[in-house]
Amino acid sequence: MTEPPLLTKKIYNHDTDCVGVVYYANYLKYFEEGRCEFFAGLGCSLADLAHQGFLFVVAKTEVEYKAPARYQEIVTIGTRLAEVRNASLRFVQEVRRGETLLVRAKTFTVCISPRFKPVPLPPDIRKILVSAATPDECTTVGRKACNERRGTNNVQ
């Protein structure tokens, strides 16, 4: 199981609101960047998929704001693929300042055609995504049970 990719970002003045903290909607941009980097890290070009007629759109996002990020701070955006379905994906993403959790989101994306209709994930891409997914039961608390299900002894 590989570690989810981390994207490092410095907070600039244009990221913040009038009280000097990151404007809440900007986190959605950070999560989009994180998902794009996730695909790139797997060798999957979203641009190439779009040219082939497979687009990924956000259908739903649930966001929990825990603490603010401020001007000039360095944060990391972590992206984990938690679920792969026939035509959709569920990501769990976090923004952290060091070890401090600032924001957590669950984002549901759907694979659609250029006519904006859901379509199944291309089989080769689905295979890559399934191998990269870390289901919720495979996170720190449930990793032993997940590894047993997968037939490995790698408990971290």
N, C-alpha and C positions, 0 to 999 in steps of 0.2 A: 504494500500500500504506500503510495507516494504522498508526500506532504502537499497540501493544497498550496497553490501559488499565492505569494504575498506581493502586493503592489504598495510601494512606499510613496507617500505624497506629502509635500510641504504645503501648509495652509497659507494662502496669500490673502491680501486684503479683499480681493474680488470674491473670495469664498465666504466672507463673513457678512453679518448683518450689522445694524447700527450699534449693537452692544459688544461687537468684537468676537462673537462666536460664529461657528459655521452655520450658515442659513440652512434650515432643516431640509429643504428640497435639494440642496447640493449633494447630499448623501446619495440620492438616487443616481446622480451622475457618477459618483465614485463607484457605486455598485455596478453600473453599466461598464465602466472601465475594467473593473475586476472580472466580470464575466467575459469580456472580450479577451483579456489576457489569459483567462482560463482556457478558452478555445485555442488561442495561439500557442499556449504551452503544450497542447496535445497535438499540435501540427495541423489543426483544423482552421482553415481560412474562412472566416464568415463572408468575406467578399466573394470568394470562389463559390461557396455554397449559394449565395444570393444569385450569382450568374447562372447557377444550375437550377434555380427556381425554388430554393429552400431558404426561407427567411425565418428569423427568430424574433418574436415579439413578446413583450411583457404582458401577461394577462392579469397578474395580481401581485402586489407586494404588501407584505406586512412588516412594519418597521417599529422597533422598540428603541427609543432614545433614552440612554442611561446617564450620559454625562456629555458636556460640550467639548468640542475641539476649538482651539483658539488660534488667532493669527500667529504665524511663525512656528507653530508646533509641527512636528513630524508624526504622521499617523501611518498605520499599515491597514490595507484592505485585504482581508482574507476571503477566499471564495472556495466553497465546497459544494460539489454536486451531490445532493442527498438522494435524488430519485430520478430514474429514467423510465418514462412510459412510452407508449407507442408514438405519440406525437407531441409529448410535452416533457419538460424538465423542471425539477425543483432544486433551487440553489439556496444554501444558507450562507450568509455573508456577514462579516463583522468588520467594524472599524475599531482599531485599538491604538492607544497611545502607550507604548511600552506594553505592560501587562494589563493595563486598565481598559476594560471594555467600554466603549463609548456608544456604539450603535450596533444593533443586530437586526438583520432582515431575512425574511423568507421571500424568495422571488420565484414565481411560477412563469415559465416561458413556454410558448407554443410554437411549433414549427408550422409555418403556413406557406401556401403557394403565392405567387404574385397576384392571384385573384382574391387573396385574403381568406382562404379556406384552409382549415387544418389539414395537414398531410402527414403521413407517417415519416419518421426520421429515416434518412437514407440508411440502408443496412450497414454499410461500412462505417458510417459516422456513429450509428447506434452502438456498434460493437466497441468502438473506441470509448464512447461515453460510459457504457456499462462498466468497462474495465477501470475507468477513472472514478466512478461513483463511490462515495463513502456513505452508505445509508446511516440513518440516525442511530441504529443499534450498533454501528461500528465506530462510534465516537468513543471518547475516553472511557466512559462508564460501561458501555456494552461491548468493548472491543474483544474481550475473551470469547463471548458467545458468538460474535460475528466471525472471528477467526476459526472457531470450532465448526461453524456452518460451512466456511470456505475450505476447511480441511488443513489449516495452517496452525502452527504453534506460536506465531509471532505476536505475542502480547506485549504492547508497548505502554 
